[in-house]
Amino acid sequence: MSRPGRDDAPDRLYTLTGGRSRSGPDNPFDLVTLVVAECDPVPGMQSEHAAILRLAERPTAVVELAAELKLPVSITRILLSDLLAAGRVSARHPRKAAVPDPDILEQVLVGLRNL
């Protein structure tokens, strides 16, 4: 019995990545990394690479790309590292919300109470 969402063709995944099972140690892609295409797909490009470039016309998270491609995140990260090395995509992490200074928050609260 097969689990839902499981790819029953591991040889397909092997060929997609050129036999690589892991991306490099300096791979900047985690689940929430935003990927943006820097160019359009070109003729002769691997179909998965072309699909990523089309999907990433606007900033798109790695996990969303993997879901749209119906590929494991690990495979998607390998494909993204290929595109990054070729300069076809850029990657950026979402900014963390700045934590306001508690003293400023207290001053604002006091000011609101004085109204």
N, CA and C atoms as an extended XYZ file, in Angstrom:
345
Properties=species:S:1:pos:R:3:atomname:S:1:resname:S:1:resid:I:1 pbc="F F F"
N         0.844       -1.172        0.000 N   MET     1
C         0.000        0.000        0.000 CA  MET     1
C         0.892        1.239        0.000 C   MET     1
N         0.578        2.182       -0.827 N   SER     2
C         1.381        3.388       -0.996 CA  SER     2
C         0.840        4.518       -0.124 C   SER     2
N         1.754        5.298        0.452 N   ARG     3
C         1.347        6.456        1.237 CA  ARG     3
C         0.956        7.592        0.302 C   ARG     3
N        -0.040        8.390        0.678 N   PRO     4
C        -0.438        9.526       -0.157 CA  PRO     4
C         0.725       10.499       -0.316 C   PRO     4
N         0.911       10.999       -1.538 N   GLY     5
C         1.944       11.981       -1.788 CA  GLY     5
C         3.328       11.412       -1.983 C   GLY     5
N         3.475       10.124       -1.833 N   ARG     6
C         4.791        9.512       -1.969 CA  ARG     6
C         5.069        9.265       -3.444 C   ARG     6
N         6.285        9.598       -3.865 N   ASP     7
C         6.652        9.378       -5.259 CA  ASP     7
C         7.104        7.933       -5.399 C   ASP     7
N         6.390        7.180       -6.221 N   ASP     8
C         6.707        5.766       -6.394 CA  ASP     8
C         7.788        5.529       -7.426 C   ASP     8
N         8.389        6.589       -7.957 N   ALA     9
C         9.429        6.451       -8.964 CA  ALA     9
C        10.712        7.139       -8.489 C   ALA     9
N        11.435        6.520       -7.550 N   PRO    10
C        12.655        7.165       -7.040 CA  PRO    10
C        13.711        7.355       -8.126 C   PRO    10
N        13.674        6.521       -9.180 N   ASP    11
C        14.639        6.704      -10.255 CA  ASP    11
C        14.406        8.013      -10.988 C   ASP    11
N        13.161        8.477      -11.047 N   ARG    12
C        12.863        9.772      -11.661 CA  ARG    12
C        13.535       10.892      -10.868 C   ARG    12
N        13.436       10.830       -9.543 N   LEU    13
C        14.062       11.843       -8.702 CA  LEU    13
C        15.577       11.807       -8.855 C   LEU    13
N        16.126       10.623       -8.997 N   TYR    14
C        17.561       10.462       -9.179 CA  TYR    14
C        18.012       11.162      -10.460 C   TYR    14
N        17.245       10.999      -11.517 N   THR    15
C        17.628       11.622      -12.787 CA  THR    15
C        17.396       13.132      -12.766 C   THR    15
N        16.389       13.600      -12.040 N   LEU    16
C        16.143       15.041      -11.943 CA  LEU    16
C        17.330       15.772      -11.346 C   LEU    16
N        17.961       15.152      -10.381 N   THR    17
C        19.046       15.809       -9.658 CA  THR    17
C        20.421       15.389      -10.139 C   THR    17
N        20.486       14.601      -11.175 N   GLY    18
C        21.786       14.140      -11.657 CA  GLY    18
C        22.476       13.212      -10.672 C   GLY    18
N        21.690       12.490       -9.894 N   GLY    19
C        22.246       11.535       -8.938 CA  GLY    19
C        22.551       12.120       -7.577 C   GLY    19
N        22.372       13.411       -7.406 N   ARG    20
C        22.661       14.026       -6.100 CA  ARG    20
C        21.486       13.806       -5.161 C   ARG    20
N        21.797       13.499       -3.926 N   SER    21
C        20.728       13.292       -2.949 CA  SER    21
C        20.666       14.416       -1.928 C   SER    21
N        21.673       15.280       -1.937 N   ARG    22
C        21.697       16.404       -0.996 CA  ARG    22
C        22.260       17.626       -1.707 C   ARG    22
N        21.792       18.773       -1.253 N   SER    23
C        22.369       20.002       -1.767 CA  SER    23
C        23.628       20.310       -0.957 C   SER    23
N        24.423       21.216       -1.446 N   GLY    24
C        25.686       21.540       -0.787 CA  GLY    24
C        25.492       22.132        0.597 C   GLY    24
N        26.552       22.133        1.409 N   PRO    25
C        26.444       22.645        2.776 CA  PRO    25
C        26.175       24.150        2.836 C   PRO    25
N        26.497       24.873        1.764 N   ASP    26
C        26.275       26.313        1.761 CA  ASP    26
C        24.956       26.679        1.083 C   ASP    26
N        24.064       25.712        0.948 N   ASN    27
C        22.770       25.939        0.305 CA  ASN    27
C        21.942       26.889        1.167 C   ASN    27
N        21.522       28.031        0.610 N   PRO    28
C        20.793       29.015        1.412 CA  PRO    28
C        19.291       28.746        1.528 C   PRO    28
N        18.818       27.636        0.987 N   PHE    29
C        17.381       27.410        0.917 CA  PHE    29
C        16.854       26.599        2.092 C   PHE    29
N        15.928       27.207        2.837 N   ASP    30
C        15.160       26.448        3.818 CA  ASP    30
C        13.696       26.564        3.408 C   ASP    30
N        12.797       26.106        4.213 N   LEU    31
C        11.390       26.053        3.810 CA  LEU    31
C        10.779       27.413        3.495 C   LEU    31
N        11.191       28.448        4.215 N   VAL    32
C        10.569       29.754        4.044 CA  VAL    32
C        11.385       30.730        3.212 C   VAL    32
N        12.508       30.289        2.680 N   THR    33
C        13.304       31.162        1.824 CA  THR    33
C        12.470       31.578        0.621 C   THR    33
N        12.485       32.856        0.325 N   LEU    34
C        11.754       33.361       -0.824 CA  LEU    34
C        12.652       33.321       -2.052 C   LEU    34
N        12.126       32.770       -3.129 N   VAL    35
C        12.872       32.611       -4.369 CA  VAL    35
C        12.237       33.521       -5.416 C   VAL    35
N        13.088       34.234       -6.163 N   VAL    36
C        12.617       35.112       -7.228 CA  VAL    36
C        13.395       34.792       -8.488 C   VAL    36
N        12.685       34.584       -9.593 N   ALA    37
C        13.324       34.312      -10.879 CA  ALA    37
C        14.009       35.575      -11.379 C   ALA    37
N        15.215       35.424      -11.896 N   GLU    38
C        15.962       36.538      -12.450 CA  GLU    38
C        15.906       36.564      -13.973 C   GLU    38
N        15.315       35.535      -14.579 N   CYS    39
C        15.204       35.469      -16.033 CA  CYS    39
C        14.036       34.562      -16.401 C   CYS    39
N        13.734       34.539      -17.666 N   ASP    40
C        12.690       33.655      -18.178 CA  ASP    40
C        13.307       32.308      -18.544 C   ASP    40
N        12.493       31.265      -18.615 N   PRO    41
C        13.015       29.971      -19.071 CA  PRO    41
C        13.535       30.082      -20.512 C   PRO    41
N        14.543       29.274      -20.803 N   VAL    42
C        15.120       29.259      -22.153 CA  VAL    42
C        14.885       27.888      -22.782 C   VAL    42
N        14.832       27.828      -24.104 N   PRO    43
C        14.648       26.539      -24.769 CA  PRO    43
C        15.775       25.566      -24.398 C   PRO    43
N        15.407       24.318      -24.222 N   GLY    44
C        16.383       23.282      -23.890 CA  GLY    44
C        16.645       23.117      -22.405 C   GLY    44
N        16.031       23.975      -21.590 N   MET    45
C        16.204       23.913      -20.140 CA  MET    45
C        15.413       22.732      -19.582 C   MET    45
N        15.935       22.124      -18.541 N   GLN    46
C        15.220       21.042      -17.861 CA  GLN    46
C        13.833       21.544      -17.483 C   GLN    46
N        12.811       20.732      -17.698 N   SER    47
C        11.425       21.179      -17.508 CA  SER    47
C        11.146       21.636      -16.079 C   SER    47
N        11.739       20.988      -15.091 N   GLU    48
C        11.523       21.389      -13.694 CA  GLU    48
C        12.155       22.758      -13.431 C   GLU    48
N        13.322       23.018      -14.016 N   HIS    49
C        13.955       24.332      -13.864 CA  HIS    49
C        13.073       25.405      -14.499 C   HIS    49
N        12.543       25.125      -15.676 N   ALA    50
C        11.662       26.079      -16.354 CA  ALA    50
C        10.405       26.330      -15.527 C   ALA    50
N         9.850       25.276      -14.932 N   ALA    51
C         8.651       25.422      -14.102 CA  ALA    51
C         8.947       26.294      -12.887 C   ALA    51
N        10.102       26.116      -12.284 N   ILE    52
C        10.477       26.928      -11.126 CA  ILE    52
C        10.567       28.393      -11.538 C   ILE    52
N        11.182       28.674      -12.665 N   LEU    53
C        11.314       30.063      -13.110 CA  LEU    53
C         9.949       30.695      -13.387 C   LEU    53
N         9.030       29.921      -13.926 N   ARG    54
C         7.682       30.454      -14.163 CA  ARG    54
C         6.948       30.695      -12.841 C   ARG    54
N         7.085       29.766      -11.901 N   LEU    55
C         6.391       29.896      -10.617 CA  LEU    55
C         6.967       31.017       -9.753 C   LEU    55
N         8.249       31.300       -9.944 N   ALA    56
C         8.935       32.275       -9.082 CA  ALA    56
C         9.035       33.653       -9.726 C   ALA    56
N         8.111       33.991      -10.607 N   GLU    57
C         8.118       35.341      -11.171 CA  GLU    57
C         7.927       36.370      -10.064 C   GLU    57
N         7.169       36.006       -9.048 N   ARG    58
C         7.017       36.810       -7.834 CA  ARG    58
C         7.647       36.021       -6.700 C   ARG    58
N         8.051       36.686       -5.621 N   PRO    59
C         8.675       35.945       -4.509 CA  PRO    59
C         7.790       34.789       -4.041 C   PRO    59
N         8.378       33.596       -4.031 N   THR    60
C         7.658       32.384       -3.680 CA  THR    60
C         8.512       31.557       -2.729 C   THR    60
N         7.919       31.037       -1.676 N   ALA    61
C         8.643       30.231       -0.695 CA  ALA    61
C         9.007       28.869       -1.279 C   ALA    61
N        10.113       28.331       -0.811 N   VAL    62
C        10.599       27.025       -1.273 CA  VAL    62
C         9.530       25.957       -1.080 C   VAL    62
N         8.865       25.973        0.050 N   VAL    63
C         7.850       24.962        0.335 CA  VAL    63
C         6.690       25.062       -0.654 C   VAL    63
N         6.345       26.284       -1.079 N   GLU    64
C         5.280       26.453       -2.070 CA  GLU    64
C         5.706       25.909       -3.430 C   GLU    64
N         6.961       26.168       -3.796 N   LEU    65
C         7.469       25.639       -5.064 CA  LEU    65
C         7.425       24.116       -5.069 C   LEU    65
N         7.871       23.512       -3.966 N   ALA    66
C         7.870       22.050       -3.869 CA  ALA    66
C         6.451       21.507       -3.999 C   ALA    66
N         5.501       22.167       -3.369 N   ALA    67
C         4.104       21.708       -3.438 CA  ALA    67
C         3.567       21.824       -4.861 C   ALA    67
N         3.846       22.930       -5.525 N   GLU    68
C         3.366       23.118       -6.897 CA  GLU    68
C         4.005       22.119       -7.858 C   GLU    68
N         5.282       21.819       -7.642 N   LEU    69
C         5.995       20.872       -8.507 CA  LEU    69
C         5.678       19.424       -8.160 C   LEU    69
N         5.055       19.224       -6.999 N   LYS    70
C         4.772       17.879       -6.488 CA  LYS    70
C         6.064       17.076       -6.339 C   LYS    70
N         7.074       17.752       -5.766 N   LEU    71
C         8.378       17.134       -5.518 CA  LEU    71
C         8.720       17.295       -4.045 C   LEU    71
N         9.544       16.397       -3.514 N   PRO    72
C        10.008       16.578       -2.136 CA  PRO    72
C        10.818       17.877       -2.014 C   PRO    72
N        10.784       18.477       -0.842 N   VAL    73
C        11.519       19.722       -0.612 CA  VAL    73
C        13.007       19.515       -0.859 C   VAL    73
N        13.545       18.370       -0.469 N   SER    74
C        14.976       18.122       -0.661 CA  SER    74
C        15.360       18.164       -2.138 C   SER    74
N        14.534       17.610       -2.995 N   ILE    75
C        14.794       17.623       -4.434 CA  ILE    75
C        14.655       19.042       -4.977 C   ILE    75
N        13.646       19.751       -4.505 N   THR    76
C        13.432       21.138       -4.928 CA  THR    76
C        14.622       21.999       -4.545 C   THR    76
N        15.178       21.774       -3.365 N   ARG    77
C        16.344       22.548       -2.925 CA  ARG    77
C        17.543       22.289       -3.843 C   ARG    77
N        17.717       21.068       -4.293 N   ILE    78
C        18.822       20.758       -5.199 CA  ILE    78
C        18.620       21.485       -6.527 C   ILE    78
N        17.404       21.437       -7.045 N   LEU    79
C        17.114       22.128       -8.300 CA  LEU    79
C        17.315       23.640       -8.154 C   LEU    79
N        16.896       24.183       -7.018 N   LEU    80
C        17.083       25.611       -6.773 CA  LEU    80
C        18.554       25.983       -6.664 C   LEU    80
N        19.359       25.116       -6.066 N   SER    81
C        20.786       25.423       -5.966 CA  SER    81
C        21.434       25.452       -7.346 C   SER    81
N        20.964       24.603       -8.273 N   ASP    82
C        21.453       24.655       -9.653 CA  ASP    82
C        21.123       26.004      -10.281 C   ASP    82
N        19.888       26.448      -10.103 N   LEU    83
C        19.463       27.722      -10.679 CA  LEU    83
C        20.178       28.906      -10.042 C   LEU    83
N        20.426       28.825       -8.743 N   LEU    84
C        21.146       29.891       -8.056 CA  LEU    84
C        22.576       29.986       -8.561 C   LEU    84
N        23.225       28.836       -8.735 N   ALA    85
C        24.600       28.824       -9.228 CA  ALA    85
C        24.697       29.399      -10.638 C   ALA    85
N        23.639       29.226      -11.423 N   ALA    86
C        23.619       29.753      -12.791 CA  ALA    86
C        23.160       31.216      -12.830 C   ALA    86
N        22.797       31.773      -11.684 N   GLY    87
C        22.349       33.157      -11.626 CA  GLY    87
C        20.937       33.369      -12.154 C   GLY    87
N        20.156       32.303      -12.212 N   ARG    88
C        18.794       32.402      -12.753 CA  ARG    88
C        17.745       32.716      -11.690 C   ARG    88
N        18.085       32.521      -10.416 N   VAL    89
C        17.188       32.886       -9.319 CA  VAL    89
C        17.981       33.599       -8.239 C   VAL    89
N        17.272       34.337       -7.414 N   SER    90
C        17.885       34.900       -6.214 CA  SER    90
C        17.082       34.401       -5.020 C   SER    90
N        17.733       34.362       -3.881 N   ALA    91
C        17.099       33.846       -2.669 CA  ALA    91
C        17.235       34.869       -1.558 C   ALA    91
N        16.175       35.015       -0.810 N   ARG    92
C        16.237       35.898        0.352 CA  ARG    92
C        15.323       35.338        1.438 C   ARG    92
N        15.747       35.560        2.656 N   HIS    93
C        14.957       35.100        3.789 CA  HIS    93
C        13.988       36.202        4.187 C   HIS    93
N        12.787       35.817        4.584 N   PRO    94
C        11.846       36.840        5.052 CA  PRO    94
C        12.424       37.561        6.258 C   PRO    94
N        12.167       38.827        6.304 N   ARG    95
C        12.700       39.612        7.425 CA  ARG    95
C        11.945       39.267        8.698 C   ARG    95
N        12.695       39.192        9.750 N   LYS    96
C        12.072       38.967       11.049 CA  LYS    96
C        11.513       40.298       11.538 C   LYS    96
N        10.376       40.234       12.148 N   ALA    97
C         9.767       41.452       12.680 CA  ALA    97
C        10.645       41.999       13.792 C   ALA    97
N        10.893       43.275       13.722 N   ALA    98
C        11.704       43.909       14.754 CA  ALA    98
C        10.916       43.936       16.066 C   ALA    98
N        11.569       43.559       17.122 N   VAL    99
C        10.936       43.587       18.446 CA  VAL    99
C        11.126       44.988       19.012 C   VAL    99
N        10.032       45.691       19.271 N   PRO   100
C        10.169       47.064       19.780 CA  PRO   100
C        10.748       47.075       21.191 C   PRO   100
N        11.378       48.166       21.485 N   ASP   101
C        11.974       48.363       22.797 CA  ASP   101
C        10.860       48.446       23.845 C   ASP   101
N        10.942       47.671       24.923 N   PRO   102
C         9.883       47.699       25.946 CA  PRO   102
C         9.678       49.087       26.559 C   PRO   102
N        10.745       49.875       26.662 N   ASP   103
C        10.607       51.228       27.226 CA  ASP   103
C         9.744       52.108       26.329 C   ASP   103
N         9.915       51.964       25.016 N   ILE   104
C         9.104       52.753       24.086 CA  ILE   104
C         7.637       52.335       24.180 C   ILE   104
N         7.406       51.026       24.270 N   LEU   105
C         6.030       50.543       24.406 CA  LEU   105
C         5.382       51.080       25.677 C   LEU   105
N         6.149       51.125       26.753 N   GLU   106
C         5.617       51.643       28.014 CA  GLU   106
C         5.298       53.123       27.890 C   GLU   106
N         6.153       53.890       27.212 N   GLN   107
C         5.904       55.320       27.013 CA  GLN   107
C         4.647       55.535       26.172 C   GLN   107
N         4.451       54.707       25.161 N   VAL   108
C         3.252       54.803       24.331 CA  VAL   108
C         2.013       54.502       25.172 C   VAL   108
N         2.090       53.485       26.002 N   LEU   109
C         0.965       53.122       26.862 CA  LEU   109
C         0.626       54.247       27.828 C   LEU   109
N         1.654       54.845       28.418 N   VAL   110
C         1.430       55.968       29.333 CA  VAL   110
C         0.800       57.139       28.575 C   VAL   110
N         1.284       57.404       27.377 N   GLY   111
C         0.730       58.482       26.561 CA  GLY   111
C        -0.727       58.225       26.214 C   GLY   111
N        -1.072       57.005       25.897 N   LEU   112
C        -2.462       56.669       25.589 CA  LEU   112
C        -3.357       56.811       26.811 C   LEU   112
N        -2.839       56.434       27.951 N   ARG   113
C        -3.635       56.562       29.176 CA  ARG   113
C        -3.871       58.043       29.518 C   ARG   113
N        -2.918       58.903       29.172 N   ASN   114
C        -3.061       60.327       29.461 CA  ASN   114
C        -4.045       61.017       28.545 C   ASN   114
N        -4.425       60.382       27.471 N   LEU   115
C        -5.399       61.001       26.562 CA  LEU   115
C        -6.716       61.076       27.178 C   LEU   115
